[in-house]
Amino acid sequence: MSNTRYKLARGAQVRQEDFGLLFYRMNGPRLYFISSGDLLTPEFFEGVMTLDEWVAQNSQNNAYEGRVLELEKILSQLSEKKVIIEC
């Protein structure tokens, strides 16, 4: 269980798509996709809740809980690419 919260980095934007989330930076052509379905929404990146808290509050069933480790890994990669920041 991690206490890490996430916010969008300066110049980054996120939008909801059918498959999950699409991230992009205003200063570059790269796009980043998270196949998260409806588990994560752009509001998650306001930095208010940890991933565990978000999943517990927003998931409709326990099937999502198994994806937390996968999502943590993806969020870490986005942080390394400076699309999101850990707070």
N, C-alpha and C positions, 0 to 999 in steps of 0.2 A: 504494500500500500504506500503510495507516494503522496507527499504533500504539495507536489508541484502543480502550479496553475499556469495557464498559457494565455498569452495575448498576441495579437498580430504585431509583427514588426512594423516599424515606420515604412510607409510606402507599399505595404502588402494589403491585399484585399482577399476576401473569401466569399463565395456564394454557394448556395444550395443547388444541387443538381439531382436528377433522379437516382444516380448511382451513389451519391454521397456529397463530398465537398470538392470544390475547385478553388485552388489558391493561385494567385498571380501577384507579381510585383510590378509596380508602375515603372520601374527603371530597367526592366528587362523582359525579354520575350518568353521566358520559361513559365510553364504551367505545371502545377502539381495537383495530383488527384488523390483523394482518399476514398476508397471504396467502403464507406461507413454506413451506407444506406441512410436510415433515419436516426441512427444512434447519436451522431453528432450534428449540431446545427451551428451556424455562424455565431450564435449567442454564447456558445461554450468558450469562445476566444475573447470574452470580456474579462477573463481572469478571476472570476468570482468563485468558481468551484474547481476542485481537483477532478481528475477523470473518474475516480471511484465514486465520488459524490454525485457527479453528473449522471453516471450510468445508473446508480441506485435510485436517483430521483426520476429519471426519464425513461428507463427501459420498461417495456410492458411485460417482459418475461425474463426468466433466468438465462435464456440463450445468449444474451448479450454479455453476460458476465465473463464468459469464456474468451471474449474478444478483447478484454481490457489489456492484456499483455501485448497482443498484436498492435493495438492502437497506441500504447505507450511507445513501442518501438518506432512506429511511423511518426509520432509527434516528436520524438527525439531526432529523427532524421530531418524533419522540417525545421527544427530548431538549429541544427548544424548548418542548414542551408540559409539561415537567417530570414526565414519566412515568418516564423513565430518566435517569441521569446518566452523563456521560462521566468516565472515570477513567484 
